[in-house]
């Protein structure tokens, strides 16, 4: 039990307040009400983007960096860094890193128990919880520990690797109609988390037993379909 701070439970909602209220209006649920036993709880909204915003940002980032001349453009075109910023990718990483820091302080410093959730629990929730665990416990910064972290928080907790990676879209048994319907749920949530880990690694390289090669390997294998680990939801 981490809670040495009385009866307080901090509810960390990965969504913005407006998104949470919108979910409540649309589905009649999605937020904790003080009228239903949450009187002593404090809710914090983290403003993390949803899968559609992440997907749109990644598409812009990919388009900007896919050109064979993008390195030359970065050095010679003054607006290139502005174009990079306009993708929103680094702003999204900032929200994730800041939310993880707040969660680490709440649990590791203030000793407050925290409940983390988003809309469904397998995207932003997984990003935030696994990044906070990496920051809190040096075991997860070893090769063996990092493997345990990915399997426990991503694979076993039900991140939808197949749907987010688009595997179902390109499966031979999926018809065109289904493919069009499911395209909207494709989003590089796991890759964004790997990028966040890399950002931490760049700041504290000696705190990790591994380097970016492991992150690149995992990011590649999510889309390779070589292993069942990342093949399903």
VEXLOLUM-952017 format. One record per residue (C-alpha): residue in one letter; x, y, z. Coordinates in nm, 2 decimals. Layout:
<pts>
+---+--------+--------+--------+
| r |   east |  north |     up |
+---+--------+--------+--------+
| A |      X |      Y |      Z |
...
+---+--------+--------+--------+
</pts>
This chain:
<pts>
+---+--------+--------+--------+
| r |   east |  north |     up |
+---+--------+--------+--------+
| X |   0.00 |   0.00 |   0.00 |
| X |   0.16 |   0.32 |  -0.12 |
| X |  -0.08 |   0.55 |   0.05 |
| X |   0.06 |   0.71 |   0.36 |
| X |  -0.14 |   1.03 |   0.31 |
| X |  -0.47 |   0.95 |   0.48 |
| X |  -0.76 |   0.83 |   0.28 |
| X |  -0.69 |   1.04 |  -0.03 |
| X |  -0.71 |   0.87 |  -0.37 |
| X |  -0.60 |   1.08 |  -0.66 |
| X |  -0.78 |   1.00 |  -0.99 |
| X |  -0.56 |   1.07 |  -1.28 |
| X |  -0.77 |   1.12 |  -1.59 |
| X |  -0.56 |   1.12 |  -1.90 |
| X |  -0.82 |   1.31 |  -2.10 |
| X |  -0.89 |   1.68 |  -2.09 |
| X |  -1.19 |   1.80 |  -1.88 |
| X |  -1.38 |   1.88 |  -2.19 |
| X |  -1.32 |   1.54 |  -2.34 |
| X |  -1.43 |   1.37 |  -2.02 |
| X |  -1.75 |   1.57 |  -2.01 |
| X |  -1.81 |   1.50 |  -2.37 |
| X |  -1.78 |   1.13 |  -2.31 |
| X |  -2.02 |   1.16 |  -2.02 |
| X |  -2.28 |   1.34 |  -2.24 |
| X |  -2.24 |   1.10 |  -2.53 |
| X |  -2.24 |   0.77 |  -2.33 |
| X |  -2.37 |   0.87 |  -1.99 |
| X |  -2.05 |   0.77 |  -1.81 |
| X |  -1.68 |   0.84 |  -1.82 |
| X |  -1.62 |   1.06 |  -1.51 |
| X |  -1.62 |   1.00 |  -1.13 |
| X |  -1.90 |   1.17 |  -0.95 |
| X |  -1.87 |   1.29 |  -0.59 |
| X |  -2.22 |   1.16 |  -0.54 |
| X |  -2.11 |   0.81 |  -0.59 |
| X |  -1.85 |   0.76 |  -0.32 |
| X |  -1.57 |   0.98 |  -0.45 |
| X |  -1.60 |   1.26 |  -0.19 |
| X |  -1.24 |   1.23 |  -0.07 |
| X |  -1.09 |   1.19 |  -0.42 |
| X |  -0.91 |   1.46 |  -0.62 |
| X |  -0.94 |   1.44 |  -1.00 |
| X |  -0.66 |   1.56 |  -1.22 |
| X |  -0.70 |   1.59 |  -1.60 |
| X |  -0.38 |   1.55 |  -1.80 |
| X |  -0.50 |   1.68 |  -2.14 |
| X |  -0.33 |   1.39 |  -2.33 |
| X |  -0.44 |   1.37 |  -2.70 |
| X |  -0.67 |   1.08 |  -2.82 |
| X |  -0.57 |   0.82 |  -3.08 |
| X |  -0.70 |   1.03 |  -3.37 |
| X |  -0.49 |   1.33 |  -3.28 |
| X |  -0.18 |   1.11 |  -3.24 |
| X |  -0.25 |   0.95 |  -3.58 |
| X |  -0.29 |   1.29 |  -3.75 |
| X |   0.02 |   1.42 |  -3.59 |
| X |   0.23 |   1.12 |  -3.68 |
| X |   0.11 |   1.14 |  -4.05 |
| X |   0.23 |   1.50 |  -4.07 |
| X |   0.56 |   1.40 |  -3.90 |
| X |   0.61 |   1.11 |  -4.14 |
| X |   0.53 |   1.33 |  -4.45 |
| X |   0.78 |   1.59 |  -4.33 |
| X |   1.06 |   1.35 |  -4.26 |
| X |   1.01 |   1.10 |  -4.55 |
| X |   1.16 |   1.32 |  -4.81 |
| X |   1.51 |   1.23 |  -4.91 |
| X |   1.62 |   1.59 |  -4.88 |
| X |   1.47 |   1.65 |  -4.53 |
| X |   1.81 |   1.67 |  -4.37 |
| X |   1.93 |   1.93 |  -4.61 |
| X |   1.61 |   2.12 |  -4.57 |
| X |   1.65 |   2.11 |  -4.19 |
| X |   1.99 |   2.28 |  -4.23 |
| X |   1.90 |   2.53 |  -4.50 |
| X |   1.53 |   2.61 |  -4.47 |
| X |   1.45 |   2.84 |  -4.18 |
| X |   1.09 |   2.72 |  -4.16 |
| X |   1.17 |   2.35 |  -4.14 |
| X |   1.18 |   2.35 |  -3.76 |
| X |   0.86 |   2.55 |  -3.75 |
| X |   0.71 |   2.29 |  -3.98 |
| X |   0.83 |   2.02 |  -3.75 |
| X |   0.68 |   2.19 |  -3.45 |
| X |   0.35 |   2.24 |  -3.64 |
| X |   0.30 |   1.86 |  -3.66 |
| X |   0.22 |   1.87 |  -3.29 |
| X |   0.42 |   1.55 |  -3.22 |
| X |   0.65 |   1.71 |  -2.97 |
| X |   0.37 |   1.89 |  -2.80 |
| X |   0.20 |   1.56 |  -2.75 |
| X |   0.52 |   1.40 |  -2.61 |
| X |   0.53 |   1.70 |  -2.37 |
| X |   0.19 |   1.62 |  -2.23 |
| X |   0.28 |   1.25 |  -2.18 |
| X |   0.61 |   1.33 |  -2.01 |
| X |   0.46 |   1.60 |  -1.79 |
| X |   0.17 |   1.37 |  -1.69 |
| X |   0.42 |   1.10 |  -1.60 |
| X |   0.63 |   1.34 |  -1.39 |
| X |   0.32 |   1.44 |  -1.20 |
| X |   0.22 |   1.08 |  -1.14 |
| X |   0.57 |   1.00 |  -1.02 |
| X |   0.57 |   1.29 |  -0.77 |
| X |   0.23 |   1.20 |  -0.64 |
| X |   0.32 |   0.83 |  -0.58 |
| X |   0.70 |   0.85 |  -0.51 |
| X |   0.72 |   1.18 |  -0.32 |
| X |   0.37 |   1.26 |  -0.18 |
| X |   0.29 |   0.89 |  -0.12 |
| X |  -0.06 |   0.92 |  -0.26 |
| X |  -0.24 |   0.62 |  -0.42 |
| X |  -0.35 |   0.70 |  -0.78 |
| X |  -0.61 |   0.56 |  -1.01 |
| X |  -0.52 |   0.62 |  -1.37 |
| X |  -0.77 |   0.59 |  -1.66 |
| X |  -0.87 |   0.73 |  -2.00 |
| X |  -1.17 |   0.64 |  -2.21 |
| X |  -1.10 |   0.27 |  -2.24 |
| X |  -0.77 |   0.20 |  -2.05 |
| X |  -0.55 |   0.05 |  -2.32 |
| X |  -0.40 |   0.35 |  -2.49 |
| X |  -0.32 |   0.67 |  -2.29 |
| X |  -0.36 |   0.48 |  -1.96 |
| X |  -0.09 |   0.23 |  -2.07 |
| X |   0.14 |   0.50 |  -2.19 |
| X |   0.12 |   0.69 |  -1.87 |
| X |   0.14 |   0.40 |  -1.62 |
| X |   0.43 |   0.23 |  -1.80 |
| X |   0.63 |   0.55 |  -1.84 |
| X |   0.58 |   0.63 |  -1.47 |
| X |   0.69 |   0.28 |  -1.37 |
| X |   1.00 |   0.33 |  -1.58 |
| X |   1.08 |   0.65 |  -1.40 |
| X |   1.01 |   0.52 |  -1.05 |
| X |   1.19 |   0.18 |  -1.06 |
| X |   1.54 |   0.13 |  -1.20 |
| X |   1.45 |  -0.24 |  -1.26 |
| X |   1.24 |  -0.13 |  -1.56 |
| X |   1.54 |   0.04 |  -1.71 |
| X |   1.73 |  -0.29 |  -1.74 |
| X |   1.68 |  -0.51 |  -2.05 |
| X |   1.50 |  -0.78 |  -1.85 |
| X |   1.29 |  -0.53 |  -1.66 |
| X |   1.19 |  -0.33 |  -1.98 |
| X |   1.07 |  -0.66 |  -2.13 |
| X |   0.86 |  -0.73 |  -1.83 |
| X |   0.72 |  -0.38 |  -1.84 |
| X |   0.62 |  -0.41 |  -2.21 |
| X |   0.46 |  -0.75 |  -2.16 |
| X |   0.28 |  -0.66 |  -1.84 |
| X |   0.14 |  -0.32 |  -1.92 |
| X |   0.10 |  -0.34 |  -2.30 |
| X |   0.05 |  -0.71 |  -2.40 |
| X |  -0.13 |  -0.85 |  -2.10 |
| X |  -0.33 |  -0.54 |  -2.02 |
| X |  -0.48 |  -0.55 |  -2.36 |
| X |  -0.34 |  -0.28 |  -2.58 |
| X |  -0.49 |  -0.33 |  -2.92 |
| X |  -0.18 |  -0.39 |  -3.12 |
| X |  -0.36 |  -0.54 |  -3.42 |
| X |  -0.61 |  -0.26 |  -3.45 |
| X |  -0.37 |   0.03 |  -3.37 |
| X |  -0.11 |  -0.11 |  -3.62 |
| X |  -0.36 |  -0.17 |  -3.89 |
| X |  -0.29 |  -0.55 |  -3.91 |
| X |  -0.66 |  -0.62 |  -3.93 |
| X |  -0.70 |  -0.38 |  -4.23 |
| X |  -0.45 |  -0.57 |  -4.44 |
| X |  -0.55 |  -0.92 |  -4.33 |
| X |  -0.67 |  -1.13 |  -4.62 |
| X |  -1.00 |  -1.23 |  -4.45 |
| X |  -1.11 |  -0.87 |  -4.39 |
| X |  -1.33 |  -0.72 |  -4.66 |
| X |  -1.30 |  -0.37 |  -4.81 |
| X |  -1.59 |  -0.24 |  -4.61 |
| X |  -1.44 |  -0.35 |  -4.28 |
| X |  -1.10 |  -0.21 |  -4.38 |
| X |  -1.25 |   0.13 |  -4.44 |
| X |  -1.44 |   0.12 |  -4.11 |
| X |  -1.13 |   0.02 |  -3.91 |
| X |  -0.89 |   0.26 |  -4.06 |
| X |  -1.00 |   0.53 |  -3.81 |
| X |  -0.87 |   0.33 |  -3.52 |
| X |  -0.51 |   0.30 |  -3.65 |
| X |  -0.27 |   0.50 |  -3.43 |
| X |   0.10 |   0.47 |  -3.33 |
| X |   0.03 |   0.48 |  -2.96 |
| X |   0.31 |   0.23 |  -2.87 |
| X |   0.56 |   0.41 |  -3.10 |
| X |   0.48 |   0.74 |  -2.93 |
| X |   0.55 |   0.58 |  -2.60 |
| X |   0.89 |   0.45 |  -2.73 |
| X |   0.97 |   0.80 |  -2.84 |
| X |   0.89 |   0.93 |  -2.49 |
| X |   1.12 |   0.66 |  -2.34 |
| X |   1.39 |   0.78 |  -2.58 |
| X |   1.34 |   1.14 |  -2.47 |
| X |   1.41 |   1.03 |  -2.11 |
| X |   1.70 |   0.82 |  -2.23 |
| X |   1.86 |   1.12 |  -2.40 |
| X |   1.85 |   1.31 |  -2.07 |
| X |   1.97 |   1.03 |  -1.85 |
| X |   2.17 |   0.79 |  -2.07 |
| X |   2.36 |   0.63 |  -1.79 |
| X |   2.03 |   0.53 |  -1.61 |
| X |   1.95 |   0.27 |  -1.87 |
| X |   2.11 |  -0.07 |  -1.94 |
| X |   2.01 |  -0.05 |  -2.31 |
| X |   2.03 |   0.21 |  -2.58 |
| X |   1.80 |   0.32 |  -2.86 |
| X |   1.86 |   0.01 |  -3.07 |
| X |   1.62 |  -0.18 |  -2.84 |
| X |   1.35 |   0.08 |  -2.89 |
| X |   1.40 |   0.08 |  -3.27 |
| X |   1.38 |  -0.30 |  -3.27 |
| X |   1.05 |  -0.30 |  -3.08 |
| X |   0.90 |  -0.02 |  -3.29 |
| X |   0.99 |  -0.22 |  -3.61 |
| X |   0.86 |  -0.56 |  -3.48 |
| X |   0.52 |  -0.41 |  -3.39 |
| X |   0.46 |  -0.37 |  -3.77 |
| X |   0.66 |  -0.67 |  -3.90 |
| X |   0.40 |  -0.94 |  -3.80 |
| X |   0.69 |  -1.18 |  -3.73 |
| X |   0.59 |  -1.24 |  -3.36 |
| X |   0.26 |  -1.32 |  -3.21 |
| X |   0.35 |  -1.08 |  -2.92 |
| X |   0.24 |  -0.78 |  -3.12 |
| X |   0.00 |  -0.95 |  -3.36 |
| X |  -0.33 |  -0.93 |  -3.18 |
| X |  -0.54 |  -0.72 |  -2.95 |
+---+--------+--------+--------+
</pts>
